[in-house]
Amino acid sequence: MTNRRDVLKLSALAVAATTGMPGFLARAATQAGGTNTLVVIQLTGGNDGLNTLIPYTNGAYYAARPNIAIPKKDVLTVTPDLGMHPGLRPLMKLWDAGHLAWMENVGYPNPNRSHFASMAIWHTADPTQAQADGWIGRLAEQIGDPFCASNVGASTPQALRASDFSLPSIDAVDNFQIKLPAGTDTPFQSLLNSPRSGEAAYLTRATRQMLKNTARVQSGIKKYKAGAAYPDTKFAQQLRDTARVIAAGLGQRVLYVSLGGFDTHAGQRAEQDELLTTLAEGLAAFQTDLERQGLAKNVVVMGFSEFGRRVAENGSAGTDHGKGSVMFAFGEGVRGGVHGSSPDLEDLSDGDIKYRQDFRGVYAEALTRWLRLDARAILGGTFNGPRWIA
Amino acid sequence: MPLTPLSRPLTAEDAAHFLRRTAFGATDAQIRALVGRSAQQVAQQALAFDQSLAPGNPFDPMQGATPGAAVQLTRGAWLFELCYGPHPLREKLALTWSNHFVVGTDKVRNVPALAGYLGTLRRHAATPSFEQFTLEVAQLPAMLRYLDNDQNRKGKPNENFSRELLELFTTGIGPYTETDVREGARALTGWTYQGGRGNRQYLQQPAFVNQPTQHDPGRKTYLGQSGTFQGEDVIRLAAAHPATATFVSRKLHRAFLSDTPDPGAVQGSADTWRRTNGNVLAVLSELLASEAFYASRARIIRSPLDFLVGAVRTLGQPNMDARTLLNLTATAGRMGQLMLQPDTVKGWDGGREWINDTTLLLRMQVAAALTLGSKAPDLRAPPSFLALTGQERPPGAVLLASLDGRQRTYLSLISPEFQLA
């Protein structure tokens, strides 16, 4: 097949790609000048916060979870009352250096126990679920660059949806390039330039944008020199691609990576232990890579899940859907430590912890003090959160 | 109000549209065969499928040497049925239901359980009773395992299935409370299965069992009614709830009419659903012969499988070897639709969610492999614009017409028109 195709010369197509685009994409990228990058990690399925940052001195914790509590001897102590899950050991170096932050007890008003409704709330930063656009989509509109944020993975999360457009998804950097057969580029342009309406117009626009984005990635990607060995997991490979995109210096301010499988209704220990190990090993390799590339001072990682789980284990050595949970952040720009107070396990709402910090306050800190953007416009209000940026 | 039936005889573009939606696509000859016929007759005929399967399927999941290999063979066998089977509408519906009553091979790796699941989706593809369909799905070992109801026991409830029964399978979010979820879980205690557990027993047949000793016989209040409800009662109350008619009708409109369904048209189908007590066959018969159906051209972005199977059927079902078919199941996965493994229990949202830079690139690669690659099928008689795009004269037709058949087919497959149905 290769001998029938050759690399498309993109110069002509690049011209076509700027036409017919939504308003904000065609505006000058006036605010895109910052150099700091935020990497968002989504733990899909509802990660159990109590088994992630463990209240290992709290009898109520062990009483509620006779089968799945993390034994005190296995906990990685971080404060006199809290410790990390043993699977997170690769992140202890960051903790010791003062670059790892835990945000305790994070949630939102009127919590929703549906995975999908709750995830949409985190994606839109709107607990009323009235908005369709994602918070990163609105961030992109503020910056005015269609390439200022990308998902690294196969499908674009709602967080990256803007009014009439989704920001790019890059599944694998090496495959992110166009090859068209000889003799077809002119007819292809003609095909794309034909007037259309409705979903056909959407597909045309998305294709033009893709041509532009692939050219931009391939133009910069060779700057990357591997700085760390990554584990052989899909998640770690996506983090490696994230590091490559950052090293390419393409002007991206937000990158988004997901790790799924946290819906631990049964046999939680085995499942969550493995997932947190995958998470920590991948993230530790990523941080090492950034440090060796001299990029670590410009990158901060922030992680969340759509909800935590019930305090009490269920009858299947698992946990059902709960409410608030922990968030984490790390990087040289992060003020390490535990921000906020641990949930009161003896004062529950319907068997769930009562949240004490609104996640939008955590987002606001990243937007205002790390990305230097107007958080109020993006989040639709003023939210105060912990000062987790150094 | 029931949907208004289409009164005109089918034109060529009507026929192409019908086959794009109900058969993934078709050859010129298949399209021409429907021209001039009535919409009602065409819909009835397409829905009158039996349970026969494609002859010569090269994949037998029971031959899988490991659970992972068996899952792969299950995917290959289904793709073969989608591409070459005698009843594409039955398979289109099975695919639609697999995105409604979702199970995932991350948890379900038992071959007979997956076969039982697929068989149920096919038998109930155009079911006269949604309630019966839901009941049978709820008792499938694949579903009991996937949503953990096999572990839902008296005094130790596991709410996973009870929640998704309401949120995703019947009423949708809104008509129920957290209490309904909990009470439903109590009623469903005791439903589990025997056999076929774990990686070593992946070829063993599991079977549904109702264990009375694990059942909570107490009084429950569920969706506004009270009684000593059992699992069957909860399924019946959820399936017969008025909101279910609208929620599931909307999914049928997503599958057959538009990525953004018209609420009025959905209401028409929901009325028919309620009038017939959840007779999906009646709803589909009306839907697929309606003016609304024929007015909804190019409103659905083809899913990866719609794209792949549509290309194969539009090219006249060329032979592809088993390895190529297995590769295509993996490619569909990279395009966002790994068969029997949606990312979450909600299934694939579809529509614009199918489209991003990476998936567009993969669609281009697949189209090239099917038309230009060294193993591409014979294209001495390339499909017409009508077969490829549903239009006699699609945008860009003039320049495309000047290319050779392979290149014209390639560019048509990556055009917005082919990617829409």
Interface residues (C-beta under 8 A of the other chain):
Chain A: M1 R4 R5 T44 G45 R113 S114 H115 F116 A117 N151 A154 S155 T156 S166 P168 S169 I170 D171 A172 N175 F176 Q177 I178 K179 L180 P181 G183 T184 T186 P187 F188 S190 L191 S194 P195 R196 G198 E199 A200 A201 Y202 L203 T204 A206 T207 Q209 M210 N213 T214 G260 G261 D263 H265 A266 N314 G315 S316 G318 D320 H321 D350
Chain B: D106 L147 D148 Q151 N152 R153 G155 K156 P157 N158 E159 N160 R163 E167 I173 E178 V181 D259 A298 R299 I300 I301 R334 M335 G336 D343 T344 V345 K346 R352 E353 I355 N356 D357 T358 T359 L360 L361 M364 A368 A369 L372 G373 S374 P395 G396 L399 L400 S402 L403 Q407 Y410 L411 I414 S415 P416 E417 Q419 L420
